[in-house]
Amino acid sequence: MPGILPFTRMAFVLVLTALLPFSASAENAFKGFKQLDTTTKMPKLNAFIAPGSTQQNAALREVEIEAKLTESGEPVRDGLSWYVFSPVAGADGKLPLVASARGGSAAFQLAPGDYLINVSFGRAGVTRKVNVPEDGTLDKQVMVLDAGGLVLNAVSGSDVRIRPDQLRFSIYSSEVREDGERGLVMADVAPNTMVRLNAGTYHIVSEYGAVNAVIRADIQVESGKLTEATIQHRAAQINFKLVSDAGGEAIADTAWSILTAAGDSVGESVSAFPTMVLAEGEYTAVARNKDKIYQRDFKVEAGKNTDVEVLMKDEQPQEPTSAATTLQQEPQPAAAGEPQNSARAPLPSYEQLVPGGADAD
């Protein structure tokens, strides 16, 4: 997959992953990273029962429930969000919330009946329908999240470190919808942030800077494992300055435009010393200062951060500013024997000038 850091300097590129088993050791591994808490803040209670949600005079039964990342894994001890809903929609068309809890395993006091229980672990989650009988044995409920973790980072070139504030990631589903778009799972993910996800393949978009350095890759998240992926950007950070002599001081009040080899503008700035992150390729830097234009062609190589100086001696010819003048030929006298026309011949129409008239491209 293009855009992924080469593993042990091999010629081909691939996702660089460190797969750590979850269970008890995985939870410790997770604590080393900043957490993205994607659930609503709830009171730190073992269980919360919504007022008016229990039946009058109903004998409540305790429902114990726990969640695992994998079928054979250990119960998750922290970071879970539990929600219990009635399966019958209310007057507003929504399923009423019966109870909720945060933390690890939970215990709810519920009246006999059917319930929909949802547990989420970051962006990973699962829902199960549970029946609470009036009597008899009620076994502990175990829900399997089938989830893993993902930590993203990136470098420029082969191994040039990128400042965290210059990197952002977006996580999309791997499936493409009928409209050609992918479903957004999470946006604006900072590097070195652990994201909990259901097992599966995800489409990752990495943005370095704010111009055109964008890399895409598909990454597999495995159940019960922590995947660390480092994406390789083919880009560099370029500093621009307009100078009177090589190595001189940058001249203030300069407007900049950066053009691709095809002439498309990819970045603009008004600054004496602007900085832009550009994907590798050939560009033209155009500087305007006091109604004079200067320019220089330059090349960006992956991982090679550098300065681009535009010399004031590289002034470009100015475009004419006066309006074009249309000259009209004086009418010639008619030759002998030809009738004199007092009126000029009518000007041709657009349809006469352009074959096909209005249908022409």
VOFIPA-146650 format. One record per residue: residue in one letter; x, y, z of N, C-alpha, C, O in turn. Coordinates in pm, whole numbers, padded with zeros to 5 digits, always signed. Layout:
# VOFIPA-146650
aXYZXYZXYZXYZ...
***
This chain:
# VOFIPA-146650
m+00086-00119+00000+00000+00000+00000+00089+00123+00000+00168+00141+00093p+00079+00211-00102+00163+00331-00108+00136+00419+00013+00024+00426+00063g+00242+00486+00058+00225+00581+00166+00247+00523+00304+00223+00592+00403i+00294+00395+00315+00318+00336+00444+00467+00317+00462+00537+00282+00367l+00516+00339+00582+00658+00336+00609+00717+00199+00578+00661+00099+00621p+00829+00192+00505+00891+00062+00475+00934-00006+00605+00992+00056+00694f+00905-00134+00613+00939-00212+00731+01077-00271+00714+01103-00342+00617t+01166-00243+00810+01305-00287+00808+01373-00261+00675+01448-00343+00624r+01342-00141+00619+01410-00092+00499+01387-00180+00376+01471-00180+00286m+01278-00252+00370+01252-00331+00251+01208-00240+00137+01163-00128+00159a+01222-00291+00015+01196-00207-00101+01050-00177-00117+01014-00070-00167f+00962-00268-00077+00820-00242-00091+00768-00176+00035+00836-00175+00138v+00647-00121+00027+00591-00050+00140+00471-00125+00194+00402-00194+00120l+00446-00113+00324+00336-00181+00386+00301-00112+00516+00374-00024+00562v+00189-00153+00576+00149-00099+00705+00244-00154+00809+00266-00275+00817l+00300-00065+00889+00389-00105+00998+00303-00124+01121+00250-00026+01174t+00288-00246+01169+00199-00274+01280+00274-00341+01393+00364-00422+01372a+00233-00305+01514+00279-00375+01632+00155-00431+01698+00076-00355+01754l+00136-00559+01693+00014-00621+01741+00038-00672+01883+00113-00767+01905l-00028-00607+01976-00012-00644+02116-00138-00714+02162-00247-00666+02135p-00126-00829+02231-00247-00895+02281-00317-00808+02382-00253-00734+02457f-00449-00816+02383-00525-00737+02477-00532-00808+02611-00429-00824+02677s-00646-00851+02652-00673-00906+02783-00615-00813+02890-00624-00691+02877a-00556-00870+02997-00509-00786+03107-00393-00697+03065-00390-00580+03100s-00297-00753+02989-00181-00674+02947-00219-00567+02848-00154-00463+02842a-00324-00592+02770-00365-00493+02671-00418-00367+02737-00393-00256+02690e-00490-00385+02846-00544-00267+02913-00431-00179+02965-00441-00057+02962n-00323-00241+03013-00208-00163+03056-00143-00092+02939-00099+00023+02952a-00137-00159+02824-00079-00096+02705-00161+00023+02662-00107+00124+02617f-00293+00013+02677-00381+00123+02637-00359+00246+02723-00374+00358+02675k-00325+00227+02850-00312+00341+02941-00193+00428+02906-00183+00540+02956g-00104+00379+02821+00011+00459+02782-00020+00562+02676+00066+00643+02643f-00140+00561+02622-00178+00654+02516-00290+00743+02563-00366+00709+02654k-00298+00861+02500-00413+00949+02526-00539+00879+02477-00539+00812+02373q-00647+00895+02551-00770+00827+02517-00867+00922+02447-00879+01038+02484l-00935+00871+02347-01044+00945+02283-01174+00895+02344-01218+00785+02312d-01234+00974+02430-01358+00934+02493-01472+00982+02406-01498+01102+02399t-01539+00891+02338-01641+00929+02241-01782+00912+02295-01878+00923+02219t-01796+00886+02423-01928+00868+02480-01964+00986+02568-01877+01061+02612t-02092+01001+02593-02139+01113+02674-02094+01097+02818-02096+00987+02872k-02053+01206+02881-02012+01203+03020-02132+01164+03108-02239+01224+03098m-02112+01065+03193-02217+01018+03281-02168+01025+03426-02048+01023+03450p-02261+01032+03523-02219+01028+03663-02145+00898+03693-02175+00795+03633k-02050+00903+03785-01973+00783+03819-02054+00697+03916-02024+00689+04035l-02156+00632+03862-02241+00543+03938-02230+00404+03878-02203+00389+03759n-02250+00304+03961-02247+00168+03909-02361+00146+03810-02344+00082+03707a-02476+00201+03844-02590+00190+03752-02687+00304+03780-02705+00346+03895f-02747+00353+03674-02844+00461+03685-02976+00412+03627-02980+00365+03513i-03082+00422+03705-03214+00379+03661-03296+00504+03630-03313+00590+03715a-03347+00512+03507-03425+00628+03468-03554+00635+03549-03621+00533+03565p-03590+00753+03601-03713+00766+03681-03835+00725+03599-03847+00760+03482g-03927+00650+03664-04050+00611+03597-04034+00499+03498-04130+00465+03428s-03915+00438+03490-03893+00335+03390-03926+00195+03442-03936+00102+03362t-03944+00179+03574-03975+00047+03630-04126+00034+03650-04196+00132+03674q-04173-00088+03641-04315-00114+03658-04351-00104+03807-04273-00141+03894q-04470-00052+03832-04517-00040+03970-04533-00179+04032-04588-00270+03970n-04484-00194+04157-04497-00318+04233-04431-00437+04165-04459-00552+04201a-04344-00412+04068-04276-00522+03999-04156-00565+04081-04084-00482+04137a-04135-00696+04088-04020-00750+04160-03896-00735+04073-03884-00799+03969l-03804-00649+04115-03684-00624+04036-03586-00739+04050-03576-00800+04157r-03515-00767+03943-03415-00872+03944-03280-00813+03904-03272-00724+03820e-03177-00863+03966-03043-00813+03936-02989-00882+03812-02986-01005+03802v-02946-00800+03718-02886-00851+03594-02740-00811+03593-02707-00693+03583e-02652-00911+03604-02509-00886+03598-02461-00903+03455-02503-00995+03384i-02373-00814+03412-02330-00817+03272-02185-00770+03262-02143-00681+03335e-02110-00831+03172-01971-00794+03149-01941-00801+03000-02016-00861+02923a-01829-00738+02960-01792-00735+02819-01647-00780+02803-01562-00753+02888k-01621-00848+02691-01486-00892+02657-01452-00842+02517-01540-00822+02434l-01324-00823+02493-01281-00784+02359-01289-00901+02262-01325-00884+02146t-01256-01019+02311-01263-01141+02230-01335-01248+02311-01351-01235+02433e-01377-01354+02244-01450-01462+02310-01369-01524+02423-01424-01558+02528s-01239-01539+02402-01154-01604+02501-01080-01505+02591-00999-01546+02675g-01107-01377+02576-01035-01275+02653-01089-01256+02793-01190-01315+02832e-01020-01171+02868-01062-01136+03002-01166-01023+02996-01168-00947+02900p-01252-01013+03097-01348-00902+03099-01278-00766+03101-01175-00750+03167v-01332-00670+03029-01278-00534+03029-01311-00469+03162-01427-00470+03205r-01211-00413+03228-01229-00361+03364-01266-00213+03370-01315-00166+03472d-01243-00139+03261-01270+00005+03265-01292+00056+03123-01255-00010+03025g-01354+00175+03112-01372+00239+02982-01497+00198+02908-01515+00236+02792l-01586+00121+02973-01710+00077+02907-01824+00173+02938-01829+00233+03045s-01915+00186+02843-02039+00262+02863-02156+00169+02834-02165+00111+02726w-02245+00154+02931-02358+00062+02920-02488+00143+02909-02507+00243+02979y-02577+00098+02820-02709+00162+02806-02813+00051+02790-02798-00040+02709v-02920+00063+02869-03029-00033+02864-03154+00039+02814-03194+00140+02871f-03214-00013+02707-03332+00049+02647-03450-00047+02649-03433-00169+02645s-03569+00011+02656-03689-00067+02633-03705-00090+02484-03680+00002+02406p-03747-00209+02439-03762-00234+02295-03886-00171+02234-03905-00176+02113v-03970-00111+02318-04095-00049+02270-04074+00101+02262-04041+00165+02362a-04094+00158+02144-04072+00301+02123-04173+00384+02201-04288+00344+02218g-04127+00500+02247-04215+00590+02320-04295+00678+02225-04294+00657+02104a-04365+00778+02282-04450+00866+02201-04368+00946+02101-04419+00986+01996d-04240+00970+02134-04156+01047+02043-04089+00960+01936-04009+01009+01857g-04123+00832+01936-04066+00742+01836-03929+00686+01872-03871+00612+01794k-03877+00721+01990-03746+00676+02032-03760+00568+02139-03860+00562+02211l-03658+00482+02148-03657+00380+02251-03622+00444+02385-03519+00511+02395p-03706+00425+02486-03679+00489+02616-03554+00430+02682-03532+00309+02678l-03471+00517+02742-03356+00472+02818-03403+00426+02955-03468+00501+03028v-03370+00302+02989-03413+00245+03115-03305+00260+03222-03334+00294+03336a-03179+00234+03183-03069+00241+03279-02938+00261+03205-02930+00236+03084s-02834+00306+03278-02703+00324+03217-02596+00311+03324-02624+00323+03443a-02473+00285+03280-02361+00271+03373-02232+00293+03298-02227+00281+03175r-02126+00325+03374-01993+00343+03316-01891+00270+03401-01908+00255+03522g-01784+00225+03334-01677+00158+03406-01647+00023+03345-01621+00013+03225g-01650-00082+03429-01624-00217+03380-01753-00296+03379-01851-00256+03316s-01754-00411+03448-01876-00490+03457-01984-00411+03531-01953-00325+03614a-02112-00440+03500-02223-00364+03558-02328-00459+03613-02332-00576+03577a-02412-00406+03700-02525-00480+03756-02646-00387+03756-02640-00277+03811f-02756-00432+03694-02877-00350+03684-02992-00419+03757-03004-00541+03755q-03076-00338+03821-03199-00387+03883-03313-00361+03783-03355-00247+03764l-03361-00468+03720-03459-00454+03613-03583-00536+03641-03575-00644+03699a-03698-00484+03600-03823-00558+03609-03826-00665+03501-03760-00649+03398p-03899-00773+03520-03908-00878+03417-03955-00820+03284-04042-00732+03281g-03897-00869+03177-03933-00821+03044-03815-00825+02951-03708-00876+02985d-03835-00770+02831-03730-00767+02729-03660-00631+02729-03723-00528+02753y-03529-00634+02702-03450-00511+02699-03346-00521+02587-03305-00631+02547l-03304-00405+02538-03191-00396+02446-03075-00334+02522-03084-00220+02569i-02967-00410+02535-02851-00363+02610-02737-00334+02513-02699-00420+02433n-02684-00212+02520-02572-00170+02435-02452-00141+02521-02463-00077+02625v-02336-00189+02477-02210-00157+02544-02115-00102+02439-02103-00156+02329s-02047+00008+02474-01952+00069+02382-01817+00083+02451-01808+00108+02571f-01713+00067+02370-01575+00078+02417-01505+00166+02315-01448+00117+02217g-01509+00300+02339-01464+00392+02236-01560+00388+02119-01680+00406+02136r-01507+00364+01998-01590+00353+01879-01638+00211+01853-01713+00187+01759a-01595+00117+01936-01641-00021+01923-01766-00040+02008-01777+00017+02116g-01858-00120+01960-01980-00142+02036-02058-00260+01985-02038-00308+01873v-02149-00308+02071-02235-00421+02034-02365-00408+02114-02366-00356+02225t-02475-00456+02054-02607-00451+02118-02666-00591+02122-02654-00667+02026r-02731-00624+02233-02794-00756+02247-02932-00739+02310-02954-00652+02394k-03025-00826+02266-03157-00830+02329-03152-00930+02444-03111-01045+02425v-03195-00887+02563-03190-00970+02683-03330-00980+02742-03401-00881+02753n-03368-01104+02781-03496-01126+02847-03473-01150+02995-03393-01235+03034v-03542-01074+03077-03535-01092+03222-03660-01167+03266-03770-01111+03261p-03648-01294+03309-03767-01372+03347-03818-01332+03484-03747-01270+03563e-03944-01367+03512-04002-01336+03642-03939-01420+03751-03922-01373+03864d-03903-01544+03719-03839-01630+03818-03741-01721+03747-03727-01717+03625g-03674-01803+03823-03575-01893+03765-03436-01832+03769-03416-01718+03812t-03341-01910+03722-03202-01868+03724-03175-01766+03614-03222-01780+03501l-03100-01663+03648-03062-01561+03551-02909-01556+03545-02845-01502+03635d-02852-01612+03441-02707-01619+03427-02647-01482+03398-02714-01392+03346k-02520-01468+03433-02449-01346+03399-02440-01331+03247-02409-01427+03177q-02468-01212+03197-02463-01186+03054-02321-01146+03014-02260-01060+03078v-02269-01207+02910-02135-01177+02861-02147-01131+02715-02198-01204+02631m-02100-01009+02687-02106-00953+02552-01965-00941+02496-01875-00889+02562v-01947-00989+02375-01816-00987+02309-01812-00870+02213-01891-00864+02119l-01720-00777+02234-01710-00657+02153-01646-00683+02017-01675-00612+01920d-01560-00786+02008-01485-00812+01885-01415-00685+01840-01436-00637+01728a-01332-00629+01930-01273-00497+01907-01122-00500+01926-01067-00592+01986g-01058-00400+01873-00914-00381+01887-00883-00234+01898-00974-00151+01903g-00755-00201+01901-00713-00062+01912-00625-00023+01795-00559-00108+01734l-00624+00106+01763-00543+00158+01652-00474+00286+01696-00537+00377+01748v-00342+00292+01675-00262+00411+01702-00194+00453+01573-00127+00371+01509l-00211+00579+01533-00161+00629+01405-00051+00732+01426-00054+00812+01520n+00046+00729+01335+00151+00830+01333+00199+00841+01190+00154+00766+01103a+00291+00934+01163+00341+00954+01027+00479+01016+01031+00516+01082+01128v+00556+00994+00923+00686+01057+00904+00689+01117+00765+00606+01085+00680s+00786+01206+00743+00807+01265+00611+00931+01201+00549+01035+01189+00614g+00918+01160+00422+01029+01090+00360+01047+00955+00425+00949+00887+00455s+01173+00914+00448+01198+00783+00506+01183+00782+00658+01129+00686+00713d+01229+00889+00726+01224+00885+00872+01225+01023+00938+01262+01034+01054v+01186+01127+00866+01186+01261+00924+01061+01280+01010+00949+01263+00963r+01084+01314+01136+00973+01331+01230+00887+01451+01191+00938+01553+01146i+00757+01436+01209+00661+01544+01184+00604+01591+01316+00565+01509+01400r+00599+01722+01336+00541+01776+01459+00395+01733+01472+00321+01738+01374p+00352+01690+01592+00214+01644+01608+00109+01746+01567+00003+01709+01516d+00138+01877+01587+00038+01978+01552+00023+01996+01401-00069+02065+01357q+00111+01934+01321+00101+01942+01176+00031+01821+01116+00010+01815+00995l-00006+01724+01200-00066+01599+01152-00209+01585+01200-00242+01617+01314r-00294+01536+01111-00428+01498+01149-00469+01376+01066-00431+01361+00950f-00551+01289+01131-00597+01168+01064-00749+01164+01065-00813+01214+01158s-00806+01106+00962-00949+01077+00957-00965+00928+00929-00894+00872+00846i-01059+00866+00998-01083+00722+00984-01218+00702+00918-01320+00753+00965y-01218+00626+00808-01340+00598+00732-01362+00447+00725-01268+00369+00741s-01485+00407+00700-01513+00266+00677-01453+00226+00542-01432+00310+00455s-01425+00098+00527-01365+00051+00402-01466+00040+00289-01429+00043+00171e-01595+00028+00323-01697+00014+00220-01730+00148+00156-01737+00251+00223v-01751+00146+00025-01789+00266-00049-01940+00262-00073-01993+00164-00125r-02009+00371-00033-02154+00376-00050-02193+00396-00196-02107+00414-00282e-02322+00392-00222-02371+00409-00358-02337+00545-00415-02321+00559-00536d-02326+00646-00329-02292+00780-00376-02142+00798-00397-02096+00908-00429g-02064+00689-00380-01920+00696-00402-01840+00742-00282-01718+00750-00289e-01907+00774-00171-01840+00820-00052-01825+00707+00050-01893+00605+00043r-01734+00728+00145-01716+00634+00256-01774+00693+00383-01776+00815+00401g-01822+00607+00471-01876+00654+00598-01765+00699+00691-01667+00627+00712l-01779+00818+00748-01678+00871+00840-01697+00807+00977-01805+00814+01035v-01591+00745+01028-01594+00684+01161-01547+00785+01265-01611+00800+01370m-01436+00853+01239-01384+00953+01332-01297+01051+01256-01216+01011+01173a-01313+01179+01284-01236+01284+01217-01141+01351+01315-01160+01345+01437d-01038+01415+01260-00947+01499+01338-00882+01421+01454-00881+01466+01568v-00829+01304+01421-00761+01221+01521-00615+01265+01529-00546+01270+01428a-00569+01297+01648-00431+01338+01667-00338+01217+01664-00381+01106+01695p-00211+01236+01626-00117+01124+01626-00093+01070+01766-00108+01142+01866n-00056+00942+01772-00027+00874+01899-00147+00869+01992-00132+00864+02114t-00266+00871+01935-00388+00860+02013-00449+00723+01988-00471+00684+01874m-00477+00650+02094-00535+00518+02077-00685+00529+02051-00758+00593+02127v-00729+00466+01943-00870+00467+01906-00922+00324+01913-00864+00234+01852r-01030+00303+01986-01089+00170+01998-01191+00151+01887-01280+00233+01869l-01178+00042+01814-01262+00018+01697-01305-00128+01692-01237-00215+01745n-01419-00152+01628-01455-00290+01596-01353-00347+01498-01299-00275+01415a-01328-00477+01509-01232-00541+01419-01279-00524+01274-01398-00530+01245g-01183-00504+01185-01215-00486+01044-01113-00398+00974-01012-00359+01034t-01139-00368+00849-01050-00284+00769-01104-00142+00766-01224-00120+00750y-01014-00045+00782-01052+00096+00782-00968+00173+00681-00851+00141+00658h-01030+00275+00621-00962+00362+00525-00912+00485+00600-00992+00561+00655i-00780+00505+00602-00720+00612+00678-00674+00724+00583-00610+00698+00482v-00708+00848+00617-00662+00965+00543-00573+01047+00637-00618+01093+00741s-00447+01065+00597-00351+01140+00678-00321+01272+00608-00285+01274+00491e-00336+01383+00682-00309+01516+00629-00189+01577+00701-00189+01589+00824y-00089+01614+00625+00032+01677+00678+00029+01822+00633+00039+01850+00513g+00015+01916+00727-00001+02055+00690-00141+02082+00639-00233+02004+00661a-00156+02195+00568-00289+02237+00525-00296+02266+00376-00386+02337+00331v-00201+02212+00297-00201+02243+00154-00241+02120+00073-00359+02101+00044n-00145+02037+00035-00178+01925-00054-00108+01795-00017-00107+01702-00097a-00050+01787+00102+00019+01664+00143-00082+01572+00211-00105+01581+00331v-00142+01483+00132-00246+01392+00180-00211+01250+00135-00180+01228+00018i-00217+01155+00228-00189+01015+00198-00307+00931+00247-00364+00959+00352r-00343+00828+00169-00451+00737+00206-00397+00595+00217-00307+00556+00143a-00454+00518+00308-00411+00380+00326-00524+00301+00391-00603+00356+00468d-00531+00172+00361-00624+00080+00426-00550+00002+00533-00445-00056+00505i-00603+00000+00655-00536-00064+00768-00633-00159+00836-00750-00127+00858q-00582-00276+00870-00661-00380+00934-00649-00371+01086-00539-00365+01140v-00763-00369+01155-00767-00374+01300-00812-00514+01341-00917-00561+01298e-00731-00581+01423-00760-00717+01464-00821-00719+01603-00786-00639+01690s-00912-00812+01622-00980-00825+01750-00882-00861+01860-00801-00953+01846g-00889-00787+01971-00806-00816+02086-00662-00772+02072-00578-00811+02154k-00629-00693+01970-00491-00651+01949-00483-00500+01927-00579-00437+01882l-00367-00447+01958-00341-00305+01938-00252-00290+01815-00140-00341+01812t-00301-00220+01714-00227-00201+01589-00169-00061+01586-00242+00037+01599e-00037-00051+01567+00030+00077+01552+00076+00090+01407+00148+00005+01356a+00033+00197+01340+00066+00218+01199+00133+00353+01180+00085+00454+01230t+00244+00354+01107+00315+00477+01074+00306+00499+00924+00350+00416+00845i+00248+00610+00886+00227+00642+00744+00339+00731+00693+00385+00821+00763q+00384+00705+00573+00495+00780+00514+00442+00885+00417+00378+00852+00317h+00469+01011+00447+00428+01121+00360+00540+01153+00262+00657+01160+00300r+00505+01171+00136+00599+01214+00034+00586+01366+00021+00528+01416-00075a+00641+01437+00120+00623+01582+00126+00738+01642+00207+00821+01570+00263a+00741+01776+00211+00843+01848+00289+00789+01984+00326+00695+02035+00266q+00852+02043+00428+00815+02178+00473+00907+02279+00406+01030+02267+00413i+00847+02377+00340+00922+02476+00263+00898+02615+00321+00784+02655+00346n+01007+02689+00344+01000+02828+00389+01034+02919+00272+01131+02894+00200f+00956+03023+00251+00975+03114+00139+01015+03252+00189+00971+03298+00295k+01102+03318+00111+01132+03458+00141+01181+03529+00016+01252+03472-00067l+01140+03655+00005+01184+03743-00103+01302+03823-00052+01293+03890+00050v+01415+03816-00125+01538+03882-00079+01600+03963-00193+01580+03933-00311s+01674+04066-00155+01745+04145-00257+01872+04075-00301+01914+04089-00416d+01936+04001-00210+02056+03924-00242+02046+03788-00175+01976+03773-00075a+02115+03689-00229+02111+03554-00173+02155+03557-00027+02258+03615+00007g+02074+03492+00059+02104+03487+00201+02064+03610+00277+02093+03621+00396g+01999+03705+00211+01961+03830+00275+01836+03817+00360+01778+03710+00372e+01796+03930+00420+01679+03934+00504+01552+03930+00419+01548+03983+00308a+01447+03864+00473+01320+03856+00402+01255+03994+00398+01258+04068+00496i+01196+04027+00285+01132+04156+00265+00986+04146+00305+00914+04057+00261a+00943+04238+00390+00807+04235+00443+00705+04277+00338+00740+04322+00228d+00576+04260+00375+00463+04301+00290+00470+04235+00153+00455+04302+00051t+00494+04105+00152+00503+04030+00027+00387+03932+00018+00359+03858+00113a+00319+03932-00095+00210+03838-00120+00264+03722-00202+00332+03741-00302w+00231+03600-00157+00285+03480-00221+00174+03396-00283+00064+03385-00229s+00207+03336-00398+00122+03234-00461+00214+03120-00503+00318+03141-00565i+00173+02997-00468+00250+02879-00505+00171+02802-00609+00056+02765-00587l+00235+02780-00724+00169+02715-00836+00233+02580-00865+00354+02563-00848t+00152+02484-00909+00205+02356-00952+00263+02370-01092+00252+02475-01154a+00326+02264-01139+00383+02266-01273+00275+02286-01379+00302+02335-01489a+00151+02247-01345+00039+02266-01438-00022+02404-01429-00113+02437-01505g+00027+02487-01336-00024+02623-01323-00137+02639-01224-00195+02747-01214d-00170+02533-01149-00277+02542-01049-00223+02599-00919-00114+02562-00874s-00298+02690-00859-00259+02748-00732-00291+02653-00618-00404+02604-00608v-00192+02624-00532-00214+02534-00420-00201+02605-00286-00243+02551-00183g-00144+02724-00285-00127+02794-00158-00102+02942-00178-00037+02983-00274e-00154+03023-00086-00134+03168-00089-00105+03218+00052-00150+03160+00150s-00030+03326+00060+00004+03383+00191+00049+03527+00172+00101+03563+00066v+00029+03608+00275+00084+03742+00278+00172+03750+00402+00124+03770+00514s+00302+03734+00380+00395+03727+00491+00537+03743+00437+00564+03715+00320a+00625+03788+00523+00765+03801+00482+00832+03665+00475+00924+03646+00396f+00787+03570+00559+00856+03442+00569+00754+03330+00587+00752+03266+00692p+00669+03304+00486+00565+03201+00500+00624+03061+00495+00729+03038+00436t+00554+02968+00558+00593+02828+00560+00476+02743+00512+00363+02761+00558m+00502+02651+00419+00399+02562+00369+00454+02421+00359+00572+02400+00332v+00366+02324+00382+00401+02183+00360+00345+02143+00224+00225+02154+00200l+00433+02097+00135+00395+02065-00002+00430+01921-00035+00534+01870+00008a+00343+01856-00111+00373+01723-00162+00488+01733-00261+00506+01836-00327e+00567+01626-00272+00682+01633-00360+00639+01657-00504+00534+01609-00548g+00722+01734-00577+00690+01770-00714+00755+01903-00750+00835+01956-00674e+00720+01954-00866+00776+02080-00915+00674+02192-00902+00555+02174-00930y+00723+02309-00857+00635+02423-00829+00701+02553-00878+00818+02556-00914t+00620+02658-00877+00668+02794-00903+00621+02884-00790+00502+02889-00758a+00716+02954-00729+00683+03051-00625+00673+03189-00688+00768+03236-00752v+00559+03255-00671+00535+03388-00727+00520+03485-00611+00432+03468-00526a+00605+03588-00607+00602+03689-00500+00568+03825-00559+00624+03866-00660r+00474+03894-00494+00436+04029-00538+00469+04127-00425+00425+04110-00312n+00546+04230-00460+00583+04330-00361+00586+04466-00429+00660+04485-00526k+00506+04562-00380+00499+04698-00435+00474+04696-00585+00545+04760-00663d+00372+04621-00624+00327+04613-00764+00430+04552-00858+00417+04562-00980k+00532+04488-00803+00628+04417-00886+00619+04268-00857+00594+04226-00744i+00639+04189-00961+00622+04044-00950+00756+03976-00971+00831+04009-01063y+00785+03880-00882+00908+03802-00892+00869+03654-00882+00772+03620-00816q+00944+03567-00947+00912+03427-00939+01035+03339-00953+01139+03379-01004r+01017+03216-00904+01126+03118-00912+01067+02978-00914+00975+02948-00838d+01120+02892-01001+01081+02752-01003+01163+02675-00899+01280+02704-00877f+01099+02578-00835+01170+02496-00736+01109+02357-00732+01001+02334-00785k+01180+02265-00669+01138+02126-00660+01132+02083-00515+01221+02116-00436v+01028+02010-00479+01012+01957-00344+01045+01809-00344+00991+01732-00424e+01135+01769-00254+01172+01629-00238+01127+01582-00100+01142+01654-00002a+01072+01461-00094+01016+01408+00029+01118+01409+00143+01230+01361+00128g+01077+01466+00256+01160+01466+00375+01269+01570+00379+01341+01579+00479k+01286+01649+00273+01393+01749+00269+01334+01889+00291+01301+01960+00196n+01321+01926+00417+01271+02059+00452+01378+02163+00414+01496+02144+00443t+01336+02270+00350+01434+02367+00300+01373+02505+00286+01253+02524+00300d+01462+02604+00256+01420+02741+00227+01425+02765+00076+01513+02714+00007v+01331+02841+00027+01330+02884-00113+01338+03035-00115+01247+03104-00068e+01448+03087-00169+01467+03231-00180+01434+03277-00322+01479+03220-00420v+01353+03382-00328+01323+03446-00457+01396+03579-00460+01373+03666-00376l+01485+03595-00559+01566+03717-00569+01488+03827-00640+01414+03800-00734m+01506+03949-00593+01434+04061-00654+01484+04089-00796+01417+04158-00872k+01599+04037-00831+01645+04056-00968+01567+03969-01065+01572+03989-01187d+01493+03870-01012+01412+03783-01097+01275+03844-01121+01173+03776-01111e+01274+03975-01154+01147+04043-01177+01088+04000-01310+01159+03983-01409q+00958+03983-01311+00887+03941-01430+00828+04062-01501+00791+04159-01435p+00818+04058-01636+00757+04169-01708+00612+04187-01668+00538+04090-01650q+00571+04313-01655+00435+04343-01614+00340+04329-01731+00374+04356-01846e+00219+04286-01700+00116+04277-01802+00067+04418-01834+00062+04502-01744p+00030+04447-01960-00020+04581-01994-00146+04611-01914-00234+04527-01898t-00151+04736-01864-00266+04775-01782-00367+04859-01857-00481+04872-01813s-00327+04917-01970-00421+05000-02046-00515+04913-02126-00479+04803-02170a-00636+04964-02145-00735+04887-02218-00698+04882-02366-00641+04977-02419a-00731+04773-02430-00705+04758-02573-00793+04854-02652-00908+04879-02615t-00739+04908-02761-00812+05003-02844-00855+04936-02974-00774+04873-03042t-00981+04951-03008-01034+04893-03131-01030+04999-03241-01090+05106-03228l-00962+04968-03347-00953+05059-03461-01059+05024-03562-01078+04907-03598q-01128+05125-03607-01232+05104-03707-01192+05172-03837-01156+05290-03838q-01197+05098-03944-01155+05150-04075-01259+05248-04127-01380+05224-04119e-01208+05361-04181-01298+05460-04239-01364+05403-04363-01299+05333-04441p-01492+05432-04383-01559+05383-04504-01497+05443-04629-01464+05561-04633q-01482+05361-04731-01425+05403-04859-01538+05448-04951-01647+05391-04949p-01511+05549-05034-01614+05592-05130-01645+05482-05229-01557+05404-05267a-01768+05476-05271-01809+05373-05367-01745+05396-05502-01725+05510-05546a-01713+05286-05567-01654+05295-05702-01758+05347-05799-01879+05341-05775a-01706+05401-05910-01796+05456-06011-01891+05350-06061-01850+05238-06091g-02016+05384-06070-02118+05293-06121-02185+05212-06013-02287+05148-06040e-02131+05213-05887-02193+05137-05777-02287+05228-05700-02258+05346-05681p-02397+05174-05656-02493+05256-05581-02435+05295-05446-02364+05217-05382q-02467+05417-05403-02425+05467-05272-02522+05414-05166-02644+05431-05178n-02467+05350-05060-02550+05303-04948-02539+05404-04835-02431+05427-04780s-02648+05463-04801-02647+05560-04693-02633+05491-04557-02584+05552-04461a-02675+05363-04547-02668+05290-04420-02559+05185-04429-02538+05123-04533r-02490+05165-04318-02386+05064-04314-02447+04925-04314-02561+04905-04273a-02368+04828-04361-02414+04689-04357-02427+04646-04212-02342+04682-04131p-02530+04570-04178-02548+04528-04038-02434+04437-03994-02379+04360-04072l-02400+04449-03864-02296+04362-03809-02345+04218-03808-02465+04194-03793p-02252+04121-03823-02294+03980-03824-02340+03937-03685-02292+03989-03584s-02432+03842-03681-02480+03789-03554-02385+03681-03503-02297+03634-03576y-02405+03643-03374-02323+03538-03315-02340+03408-03392-02245+03333-03412e-02468+03381-03435-02494+03258-03508-02423+03255-03642-02386+03148-03691q-02403+03372-03701-02331+03375-03829-02182+03355-03810-02115+03297-03895l-02130+03405-03698-01988+03394-03673-01947+03255-03623-01841+03204-03659v-02033+03193-03540-02002+03064-03479-02093+02959-03534-02214+02965-03510p-02042+02861-03609-02125+02753-03661-02197+02683-03548-02136+02647-03448g-02326+02664-03565-02403+02598-03461-02464+02695-03361-02549+02657-03280g-02421+02822-03367-02480+02924-03281-02462+02893-03134-02352+02863-03088a-02570+02901-03064-02565+02885-02919-02528+02745-02877-02493+02723-02761d-02533+02648-02969-02500+02510-02933-02351+02486-02935-02306+02379-02895a-02273+02582-02980-02128+02561-02988-02068+02565-02850-02117+02636-02762d-01962+02487-02830-01893+02484-02701-01809+02609-02685-01743+02626-02583
***
